[in-house]
Amino acid sequence: MTNKELASKIIALVGGEENISVLTHCATRLRFNLKDNSKADIEALKGLEGVLTAQLKSGQLQVVIGAKVNAIFDEVSAQVHITEGGASVEEPSKNKVGAVIETISGIFAPTLPVLIGCGMFKAIVSLITNLQLMPGDSSFIVIMSMIGDLIFYFFPFFLAVSAARKFKVSEYLALALAAAYMYPTIMNGAAAVAEGGPATMRFLGLPILFVNYKSTVIPIILSVWVLSLIYKKIDNLVPDFLKILLTSMIVLFIMVPLELVVLGPIGSYMGTYIAKFIDWFYNVGGIIAAALLGGTRSLLTMMGMHYALAPLQIQQIAETGGSTLLVSALTANFSQAGAGFGAFLRLKDKQMKSVAGSAALSAVLGITEPVMYGVNLKYKKPFAFGMASSAVAAAFLSLFHARAMAYAPPGLFTIITYEADSFVYIIIGALIAFGLAAVLTFLFGIPAEEVSASEKASTDTGNAQPAPAMINGELTIASPIKGKVIPLSEVPDAAFSEGAMGQGVGIEPSEGKVYAPFDGTVDMLFDTKHAVGLTSSEGVELLIHIGLDTVELNGQYFDAHVKNGDPIKKGQLLIEFDKDSIAKKYSTVTPVLVTNFDNYNKIEGISGMAADNETAIIKIQ
């Protein structure tokens, strides 16, 4: 599917162009504010090729795309003619916390490409200077440093534009407010204060503090929000024929002194104390605080709330030279990547294996949504193992005072922006996050039915035996369950009926007992006891899956009389199950499948009769 086709389908499934109020995007997801959320078909959006998932959070529809979100955003914008952040309709009501988070996300999201780009330049400068490849005062390093500092030094200007779009007020008036903060009189006065100069100047008797507003985020956001309130009132009061002359003049006369006297200092001190509070929180909480933040960071990302931390992280870097908050993002990214890699190693399905591998690589490079939504959340346990591993790694790094020196998506290429007592600890912390999550996922994270009996046997027990050489021979398998035998194609589950998991038959049980159909070994008894994998002494690998979707019972109504690795004899009782209780909620049709069917010339299911434990149901050539 092309990007244009995907964009078209997304537009249709969100309710069409007429239902879109606001369209923005972040690093991995499209963000829609819709006039009527009920018109969006979220389940259909989740099923689109190219869409990782879709969710409604805080009144905003988020369509998670992954790395190519920019291309899809451009296609959607071209088809619906909505500019980023543009809207002419009042947004739907939402709870206060959700509204604040969405507002922060909406303001910071448009700045991310430049923010990340500049962060990468800072990372390169840090690498070159730390390795002493070039002197720090060389012209090359000076220019590279300048590029890296562009957005950080002039952050009020960038945020003024995106905040104006979010609050629906003139971008140029917002830029004027940013210019007032960055005006040489204010900036030079702030520099002079550090050398013992006066701390204030006065305007109409009101004190204006000399504050360095470079890299600040709260003052300009506050100012543009107040601007949006004042501008509307002034514009309503001024007669139409005087608006072009008076409205902006009156607004600026009110806003510039207001921001320099009140809003700017308040916002600046808020940022300073927020940064100090974060440092205090880490100093007092220690490894517990670090583990708590590291363990929950992926959860915040999943809910789209991680952008609420952006101003705190940037403010912390501006105030202290580094952010301890961003360390949790580093461990979270590497742990989710490790969980995806563990799934890649364990999965048998070629398509999912490919998805897990590529998504894990993307996460290592800093984009975690593909691996989180496409793999880890799909199987649930890998996501949880990723969170736990991130907590452990973040706690470890806190012992060595780790922090980020620049705001950039944490990953392999930006790891050089982190520092600790020794950079070796940063490497070790990343390896702990990645390796622990990978090992836990490989061992415990993938449901047993996702792993073939042959794989399980070869990795866990080593008891799998080679297929017999039966060029012209024939082997039959007796029924392990008493009941009516049906063709495999009639099993009401496509995963079985289409033969993807193996060749064989289905059985409608007449009693709740499973017997060994041959001599051999138990290679794989599922924890939920609803399925068992056997290998015969001749090397035939057989899967007996009692009922459909019965994994959801978590072992209820099942009683196993064997365990993994046990030798078995034909006719031996393996599992008992409560057929009647299971049948109240699930189908009891039991697929019996030869899973190593590729080793044989032909496998034929024998059906249409009532079978006992001596009845042949599968013929192998």
N, C-alpha and C positions, 0 to 999 in steps of 0.2 A: 504494500500500500504506500503510495506516495505521500509526502507531507501535505500536499494540497488536498488529497482525498481524506486524509485523517482529520485535517482542520475542518473540512466540510461536515464530516460526520459528527465531530465534537460540537460544532455549532448547532446542528440539528438536535442533538441529544440534550443540550442544555436549554432547549426551548426555542431555538431560533434567534436571529439577530434582534428581533423586537423584544426579547426577554432579557437581554444583556444590558445591565446598568453601568458596570465598571469592569474593565479587563486589565489585569496586571499580570506580572509573572515574576518568579524568583529564579534561583539557580536550577530548579528541577521541576517546577509545577506551574501550571496556569491557574490563576486565581480569578474567579468570576464572582461579581456581586449581581445577583439576578433579581428581577422585579418580582418573580414568583418562583420560589424554590421548588414548588410541587411539580412544575413543568419539566424539571430535569430528570432524566432517566439514569440514575446513578449506577444501577446494576449493568445497564447496557454500556455505559461509559467504561466500566471496569473490564468489560469483555472485548473492548476494541484492541486490535493489534496495534501496538505502539503506545498504549496506555498502561502504566504499571498498576494504578489504582485510582479511585476517585472517592472523595469524602466531603461531607458537609460539616464545616467547623466554624462555629461562631457566626453563623449566618452567611458564610462565604463558601462557595463551591470550589474545591481544589481538585484539579485534574493533574495527577503526577505523571510526568512525561519522562523525566530523566535528562540525560546529557543534551539531547537535541531540542530542549524546550524553546530555545531562542528561535529556531527555525519554524517550529509549530506556531509560536506566538506571532511571528511575522505573517504566516499564512492566514491565521485566524483574523488578525488585524486587517489584512488586505481584503478579506471577504466581507467583514462586517463594518469596516470603516470606523472603528473605534480606536482612538489613540490611547496609548498606555496611560491608565489612570483617569481617562476621560469619562465623563458622565453628565447627564442632564436630568437625571431622575433621582429622587430622594432614596437613599439606601434603606433596606429593610432594617427594622429594629432588632437589636441583639443585646445580650447581657453586657454589663459594664466592663467586666474583665475581658470578655471576648472582644469588645469594641476597642479597648486600649491595645490589646495584642494585635488586632488587625490593623489598627492605625499605625503602630510602630512598624509592622511588616510592610505596609503599603508605602511608608516613607522611605524605608531603607532598601527595599527590593530594587528600585530603579538604579540605585547607586552601586549595586553589587559588582557589575562588570568592571567599572573603574576602580572600585575599592579593592577588588581582588587583583586586578592588573597592577596597581601601584604596590600592593603587598608583595607580589612576586618580584618586582624590581628591588624592594627592600631586602627580600630574601637573597637575591643574587649579590647585592652589595655586601650583605653580611657574610656570605660564603667567601667572596673574593678577599675581603679584608681579614677575615678570621684565618684563612689559609695563607695570608700574606703574599698573595699572588700579584698584588699591585698596591702601591702606597695609597693611604686613605685620602691624601690631598691631591692626587692626580686629577687631571681634568676629566678623564673618563668616569672616575668614581664620583666626582662632583656632579656631573650631569646625570648619571644614573641615580644618585641620591635625590637629585631634584625631581626626577620623574617619579620616584617612589614616594616623595613627600607631597606631590601635587594635591591629591584629594585630602590628605590628612591636614595639611596646613590650611587649606581653603575650604574645609568641610562645611562651614556655615553656608557657603554659596550653593554647594551641591544639594544640601538638605533643604535649602530655601525653595528650590525648584520643585522637588518631590513633595515637600510639605504643602506648598501652594496648590499643587494638583490634588492632593488628598483633601485639603480643607476647602477646595473650590474657591480660590481667591487669585487675584492677579499675580502671576509669576514674577513680573517685573517689579511690583511693589515689594514682594518678598525678597527679591535680590537687593533692593535698595536697603532693606533692613539688615541684610547680611553685610552689605557694604559699610553700613554705620558701625557695625561691630568690628570690622576689619580696617576701618579708616586709620590712616597714619597717626592722627592725634591720639586715638585710643591706644593703638599698639605701641607707639613710641612712649606714651605715658606709662604703660604697663612695664616696658623695659626699664624706664627711668626709676620706677618704684623699687626695682631690685637693687639699684645702686644708691638708694637712700633719697630719691626724689619724692615729691608730693604724691599722695595716694589718690587724691581726688581733684576735680575741678567743679565749678558750680554753674548751674543754669537756672535762672530765675529763682535763685536761692536754694535750689535742690542739688544735693551732692551727686556727682557722677563719678563712680569708682573707675580707676584705671585697671582694667582686667584684660589679660591676654586671652582672647577668644578663639585663637587658632585651635583646631582639633576638637572644639567643643561641639556638643550635639543638642543638649537640652535647651540652652538659651534661644537658639534660632527656631526650634520647634515650638516652644512656648510663644515666641513672638509672632510667628506666622499664624498660630491658632488664634491669638488675641486679635491679630489683624483681620482675620476672617469675620470676627464678630463685629469689630468696630467699622470696618469698611461698609458692611451692609447697612448699618444704621446711618452713617454719614451720607451714603449714596441716596438713601431714601429721603433724607432731609433737604438735600441740595436740589434746587429747581433744575429741570432738565436742561435748560439753555445755559446753565452755569456749571454743569457737571464736569465738562472737560477742563475747565479752569480751576475749579475749587475743590472737587472731591479728593483728588490725589494730594493736593497741597495740605488740606486740613488733616487728612489721614496721616501724612508723614509728620506734620507738626505735632500730632498727638503721639504717634507710635515711636518715633526716634527717641525723644526724651524718656518716654515710658520704658522702653527696652533698656536704655543705658542707665536709668536711675533704679529701676525695679526688676524687670524681667531678666535682664542679663546677669546681674549679680546673684539673684536667686538661683537661676539655672546653673550658673558657674559653681556656686557653693554646693548646690545639690549634687552636681557631678563630682566635686571634690570629696564630699562626705560619703557618697556612694562608693567611690574607689577606696576610701579609707575603711569603710564598713566591710567591704569584700576582703581587704587585707586582714582586718581584725577577725572576721569570720574564719578565715583560713588559719590564722595564728592560734585562735582559741580552739576551733574544732579539729585542727590538725588532720590526721589521716581519715578520721571519720567524716569530716566535712568534705574532703576531697573525694572519698569513696561515694558519698551520697550524691554529689554532683556528677561524678563520672558514671555512676550507675543509672542515673535518670536522664542523662543527656540525649540518648537515642529516643527515649520516650517523648521528650520535648520536640525532637525533630519529627517524629511520627505525627504528632498533633499539630505541627506547624507553628509551635510556640518558641522555637529556638531563636527566631529573629528578635524576640523581646529582649534577648540577652545582648544583642549587637551594640546598642548604645552603652551598656555597662562595660562591655569588653573594650570598646574604643575609648571610653572615658578613662578606664583603668590604665590603658597604654599611655594616654595623653598625660595623666597625672603622675604615674609611677614609672613609666618606661617599659612596662610589661604587664601582661594579663594572666593571672592564675586561672581565670574562668575558662580561657581558651584551651587550657590543658585538657579539660574534660572532653572538648570536641576532638582533640587529637586521639585520645584513648578510645572514644566512642567510634570514631571512623575506622580505626585499625581493628577494633574488636568485631565490628559488624563485617568488615572485610574478611577477618579470620573465620568467622562463622560461615560466611558464604564459601570460603575456600574449603572448609571442612565438609560442607554439603557437596561441593564439587567432587571431592575425593570419594564420597560415600554413595552418591546417587547412581542408579543404574540406567535411568532413562536418558538417552542421548541428548534430547532436546533440553531437558531441565539441567543436565550436566553442563551443557554449553552456556545456558543462561546463567547458572551459578558461577561459572568460571569468569565470564566477561563482566558480570556484575561485581564480583569480588575485586577484579582489577580496577574497575571504576571507583570502588570505595577506597582502595589503596591510594588512588590519585586524588581523593577528596570529595567525590560525589557518592553519597551512601544510599540515596533513595532507591536506586535500582535493586541493590542487593537486599535492602530492608523489605521493600514491598514485593519484589519478584521472587525472593527465596526465603529469607529468614522468617518473615511474618507468615508466609505460606505454611511453613512447617512448625511455627510457634516456638519450639524449644531453641532453635538456633538464635532467635532474637533475644530470648531470655539469657542464654549463655553469653551472648555478646554484651548485654548489660552488666552481667556479673563480672565478666572479664575486664570490662572498662572500669568498673569500680575498683578492682584489685590493682590495675595498672595505674589509675589516678592516685590511689593511696600510696603506691610505691613512689611515684614521681614527686608527691608532696614532701616526702622525706628529704628530697634533694633540691627543694626550692625551685622546681620547674616553673617556667612561665613563657608566654609567647611575646615576642618583641614587636610583632606586626600582625595586622588583621588580615588573614588569608585563610582560604579553606584548608584545614589540616589534611596533609597527605604526604606522600613520598617526596614530592618535589618541594614542598614548603616546610618540611621538618627542620630545615636549617634556620627557620625563624624562631625556633624554640631554644631556650638556654636553661641550664641547671648548674649545680656545683661543678659538674663536668658534662660535656655533651654526650659522653658515653651513656649516662643515665637516661637521656632522652631516647637513645637507640634501644636500650634495654627495656624501657617502659613500653615503647611501641611493639617490641617483640613479645612482651608479656601479653599485651592486649590481643595481638594477632594470634599468637601461638596457643594461648589458653583457650580462646574461643574456638579455634580450629580443632583442637584435640577433643574438647567437650562435644562439639557438634558431630565430629566423626564417630565418636563412641556412643553417644546417647541422643543426638539431635534429630535423626531422620527416622520416621516411622518404619517399623519392620517391613511393612508391605511394599515399601519403596526400594527394598534391597532384595535381590533375587536369592533363592535358596543356595545357588551355586556360589555366589559372592560371599554370602554369610558363612557357608561351610569353609571356604578356602581361607577366609580371614580370621574366623573364630575357632574353628575346631580342627581344621586340617584333615577331616575325615572323608571328604568327598573322594569318590573313587572314579577312575576313568570309565568312559562308556565302553561296553563290551563290543567286541568285533562280531557283529551278526550280519554278515553280508547277505546271506540267504535265509537267515533264521527268523524266528518269530517268538515274541514274548508277550504274555498276557498279564494284566494287572487285575486282581480281584477287587471287588467293591469294599471300601473301608466302612461303609455305612449301609444299613438296611433301609430300603426305600425304593421309590420309583426313579428310574434313570431317564433323563431327558437329554436331548442333544445340547451341546455347549451353546449353540446359536440361540437357544430358547432361555438361557439364563438372563434374567432381567437386569443386567448390568453390563454396559458396553465394554468396560475394562476386561471382563472375562469373555463375554460372548463373541467379541471380535478376535479372540485368540492372541491378543497382544502379550498376555502374561503366560501363555502356555496352551497346549492342546490337550483335550480330554472330554469330559462330560459334566453334567450337573446331576445332582441327586436331591430328590424331595424326601427328606428323612421320615421314616415311620417310627423311629425310636431315637433317643438322645445318646447314642454311643458311637465312638469312633474306634475301629480296630485296625491293627497293623495289616496291610494288604500283602506284605512280603517280609522276608528277613532283611534286616539292614540296621540303620542307625537313625536317631533323631538329630537332625542337623540344625533345626531352627524351630523352637517353640516360642511363639509370640508371648510377650508379657501379658497380654490380654487373654491368652489361651484360646482365642477364637480361630486360630489357624496354626498349622504345623507343617514343617517341611521335612520330608524323609528322603533317604537315599537307600536304594536297595543294594543287595550284595552284588548285583550285576551292574550297578552304576546308574540306574534310573532315578532321576530326581523328581519327586512328587510333592505337590502342594495341595493340601486339603484345607479349604477355607469354609468354615462352618457359618452359613448364613451370609447375608449381604449387609454391609455397613455395621456389622456387629462389633467392630472395633470400638464403637461409641459406648458399648456397655462396660468397658474397662474391666473385663474379667467377670462381671456379674453373670451368674447362671452357668459358669464353666468350671470344671474341676479336672485338672490334668493329673495323670498317673505316671507321667514320665517327665524327664527334663532334658535339656540340651546335652547331646553327646551320648545319651543312653543307647545301648544296643537293643534291638527289638526283634521279636519272633512273630511270624505270621499268625494272626488271630489274637494277638495280645491287646488288651484294652488300653487305649492311649488317652482318650478324653471322654468325659461324660458331660452332657449339657442338658439344660431344662428346655426341651423343645417347645413346650406349650407356652412358657413364660416369654421366651424370645419371640415367638410367633405373634404375640400381642402387639408388638411394635415393629418388628423387622421380618423380612423374608428369611425363611430357613433354608432356601435352596442352597445347596453346598457344591461349589465347583471343585472338581478333582482334576488336577492338571499336571501333565508332564512338562516341567519347566525347561529341561535341557533338550527340547525337541529338535534343535538344530543338529544334534548328534545322530539322528536316525533318519532313515530313508522315508518312513511313513508312520504316522500315528493315527489310529482310527478309533473313534469312540463308538461303543456298542450301546444303543439306547432302546427305549420303548418297552422295557420290561420291569417287573419288580425284582430287585436284586437282594440276595443275602450275602454273607461274607465269603461265599465260595463262587459267586457269579463273576465271570470275567466281564469287565466294563471297558477296558482299554486294550487294544491290540497294537503291538509295536513291531515294526520290521526294520 
